[in-house]
Amino acid sequence: MSLDNELKDKEKDKAKSKDIKKSEASNGSSKKSESKTNKVSNVKKQPNGTSTNSKSSGNICKGKVLSQGVGRRKSSVARVYLKDGEGNIMVNNVDYKTFFKNHFIYYKLLEPLNLLDCLKSYDFKINVNGGGLNSQVEAVRLGISICLSKLKIENRSILKDVGFLTTDSRIVERKKPGHKKARKSFQFSKR
């Protein structure tokens, strides 16, 4: 009889382990569906039509977007969103000093703000991609200038005189067939 009891105990243990595995599998799939719904619920629609992720970049996402602008330089594109604040500038959800590590480069980003003396007046959320650091910072500068000119009409003439509202449309010329680069030819051989 003890063998029968042992066999019954083993069968019960196997059944329990199968039940546990089934419940873990069902919990895992429900966790996946919960995470999908959480991702969808974190995105909030704003009245002006833009959407923000509530988890990203702390307090910079709160508040109404006062102005927005797009700056381009070479192959870089920068989308700039301006809000009231205390001077926070976030580039790709990172502080601008850590994104543009060289202070000569991020000084270009601050030029329109220093010119208008509004460095501590607004918060900026900037998404930038493409190109190198120099073209990215020049695209951001153009986007910030556009935002500030949309915000107040008197800013436009000040920024335009300095040249911050002019898009630099120079891009890399394409390589031509039969040439080494865009204009450079192969070495000429007479014979």
N, C-alpha and C positions, 0 to 999 in steps of 0.2 A: 504494500500500500504506500509505502514511503516513495517508491519509484513513481507511482501514479501522481502523487502530490508534487513531486519535483517536476515532472513533465508538464503538469498543469501550470505550475509557477513559471516555467520557461515560456510556455505559450502566452501567458498573460503579459510577461515582460516584452515579448516580441510584438504583441498587439499594441501595448503602450508605446513602444518606440515607433511603430508605424503611425500611430495617431499623432505623436509629437512631430514626426517628420512632415505629415500632411498639414498640421496646423502651422508649422514654420513656413512651409511652402505657400500656404494661403496668406500668412502674415506678410511674407516677403512681397508677394504680388500686390497686396493692399498698400504696403509701404511705398512701392513704386508709384502706384496710382495717387497716393497722398502727396508724394513729392511733386508729381506733375501738376496736381491742383494747386499746391503751394506756389509753384513757379508762376502759374497763371494768375493767382490771386495777388502776388507781389507787384505786378505791373499795374500802375494806376493811370487812368486817363485824366489829363488836365483839361481845363475849359478851352484852351487855345488849340487843342487837337494833338499836342505832343503827349507821349507816354513816358513815364519814368518808372524806374525800378525802386521800390521803397527800401530795399535792403542796401543799395549802393550809396557810398560816399556820405553817409551821415546826414548832417543838417543842410548840406548844400542843395539837396533835392527838394527841400521844403520851400514853400513860397511860390508865388506866381511869377512866371517868366514875363519880364517887362519887355524884352527885346531879344531877337535872335538874328544871327547873320552867318553867312557862309563865306569863308576865305579860301582862295586857291593860289598855289604857287608851284610851278613845275608839275609834279605828279601828286602833290600833297593836297588834301582837302580837310578843312577844319570847320566843324559846326560849333558855333558859340551860342550859349544861352546866358543871358544877363538877368540877374535878380537883385533885389535890395539885399544888403548884407553888410559885412564888416571887412571885406577885402579878400575873401577866400578865392583862390583860383585853382580849380581842379582840372588837370589834363588827363584824360582817360582814367578817371577815378584815382589819380595820384596827384599829390601836391606838385605844382609847377617847378619848384626848385629841385625836386627829386627826378622829375621827368626830363627836364632840360638841366643837366648837372652843371654845365659851364655857365658862369654868371655873365659872360659876354653874350651868350646866346639868349638867355632868358631876360636880359636887359631890353632886347628888341621887343619882347612881348609886353613889357611895361611902358614903352615909349608913349603910346596914346594916352594911357592913364596918367602918367606923369605930366604930360602936356596940358591936360584938362584939370589937373589936381583933384582927381576922384579915385585915387588908389584905394582908399579905405571905405568907399561909399557903396560898392557893388560886389556881389559874388558872381563868379563866372564858372560855368560848367562847360568844358570843352571836350569834344571828341575829334581826334585828329588821326589820320592814317595816310600811308603812302609817302614816298620820298625819304629824304634824310632829315636830320635835325634842323639844319638851317632853313630848308624849304618849309618844314613843318612850323617853325616859329614865325616865319614870315606870313604863312597862311593864317596862323592864329592872330597875328597882329592885324591883318586885314579884316578878319572876322570881328575882332573886338572893336576896331574903328567903325565898322558898319553898324554894329549894335549901338555904340555911343551916338552915332549920327542919327540913327532912327529914334533914339530916345529923346534927344533935344535938337531942334533944328539949328540953333546957334553953334552947336558943336561941329556941324558939317563944314562950315567955311574954314574953321581953324584947322581941322584935320585935312581938308582938301589942299590948303596952302602948303602944308608940310609934305604932302604926297602919300599920306597913309590910306587914302581911299582909292588909289590907283592900283589896279590889278597888273602885276608884272607878268605879261603873257609870254615871256621867253621860255621856250621848252627845248629839249634836246632835239636836234635835227636828225632825221632818220638816216640810216646807212643806205648808200646807193649801191646798186649792183655794179661790179667792175671796179670798185674802190675799196680801200682798206677801211676807211671810216666814212663819215658823211661827205667830206670834201677831199680828204687825203687820198692820193693815188698810190698805186704800187710803183716801185722803182722802175724807171724807164730803162729799157735795154735796147740800144740801137741795133745790135746784131744778135 
